[in-house]
Amino acid sequence: MLLTNLGGTAEQFVPALMRWDFLLQKKDGIMASLLEELKWRESFNQTTDEKGLDELLEEQKIKAYVGVDPTAGSIHIGHLIPLTILRRLQLRGHKPVIVVGGGTGMIGDPSGKKNERKLLSDEDIQKNVDSLKKQFENLFGTEGFEIVNNKDWLGQLDLISFLRDYGKLFPINVMLKRDVVASRLEAGISFTEFTYQILQSIDFLTLFRQGVQLQIGGSDQYGNISSGVELIHKSEGSTAKAFGLTAPLLLKSDGTKFGKSEGGTVWLDEKLTSPYQLYQFFLNQSDDDVIRLLKIYTFKTPEEIADLEIEVRDHPEKRVAQQELASEVVKFVHSDEALEQAKRITEILFNGNINDLTVDELEAAFLGDATVPTFEVHENPINVVDLLVSEEVVEKSKRQAREDVTNGAITINGTKVTDIDAELDLKNNFEGKYVFVKKGKKKNFLGLIK
């Protein structure tokens, strides 16, 4: 099917042939080597022992883990890449393990930070742990994977045992060379954060003794992960089959860091980034980025992605690849039902009447979106000009408000208002809770009726 759809020039034909060769490596519908698949999907950065890991994954089903510290109540789409790798392992019959860092979260990973992290209370950490567990269950299901909390073992350590049993195994000169530490030496790093790599290594050793052989993380975690492998070799013997695997930092085609929208960080918690907002984020990705993102974030086959690449080349205006990307991510992170709601909201906002949205859908579309300012309305009915200058969000002056109304630039709850004397009854829409104001074609505002 793929080859017959190609067309185009010889230069365009060669990459497709290379893709076809890759497809031939499939075994029982699954690519023969996970590591080769990850390389093709641009999700492979480095391993502690590529040959050994490749052989292990081919020989037996293993346990693999990703660690996430509960420094926030949600993970974001940057965190999703290692978790997607873990899901690919799960689909091949391996068992995923999530380590929620109730212990390490109290210390703070210095990775990627210029200054010390703010220490959280036990109550805040536990609240974040509970929130994260729900997100992991969405990704991996309620069965077939395991969630553990490293506080269960790190919390049992006493200082003397920590120094005697583990501190002796970590040479300071080696620790100082780790990128995560070296990058902080000039600005300064506390002993607390300096010991983080030891704690993460203890995690891997503890889990290894429970049958876990692979740790997966982002490229910035390679030093910590390799420290864990070294600790296992020192403690369990040099032939112990423990491995680390990292994914590269994801950059957009323009070289900027991926994972932020105009409205801020893109979270997996639907209360922070709704399924609709997540859908729109991926729907708006450029043609230059979409194929790579399909490889990284979805479980579509190389053949399916190759066909979408042809769609981008031949019919970019249809944005078929972006629609597939957005749909697959929302289904993976949330559910089929969440995807249907995201599509319905999209259809109404771009082709229908905003009044057809329910209150829940309106909130999903706009609450929490930093690009849609909110303001309060304390009287009803209200003159349209007075509404526009409420809290000075939409307009800064009544003169400007009158001018915009007269010029036909203002739409209230889907209806254009051109009369500056118009009195608006705000209880007629959205259960009397909200008023939606549009200025021109792109500026949206959400009023909260008090």
Protein Blocks (a to p, Z undefined) as FASTA:
>chain_A
ZZmmngpcfklmmmmmmmmmmmmmpgghiafblklmmmmnopafbdcblklmmmmmmmpc
cdddddddffbfbdcfklmmmmmmmmmmmmnopacdddddfklmmnopaehpabdcdddd
fklmmmmmmmmmmmmmmmnojehiacddfklmmmmpcfklmmmmmmmmmcfklmmmpmkl
mmmmmnopafklmmmmmmmmmmmmmmmmnopabdcddfklmmmmmmmmmmmmmmnopklc
cddddddddddfkopachiafkbccdfblklmcfklmmmmmmmpcfklmmmmmmmmmccd
fklmmmmmmmmmmmmmnommmmmmmmmmmmmmmmmklmmmmmmmmmmmmmmcfklpcfkl
mmmmmgopaklccdddfbdcddfklmmmgghlmpmbfklmmmmmmnopaceehiacfbfk
bccdfklgghhlaccddehjllccddddZZ
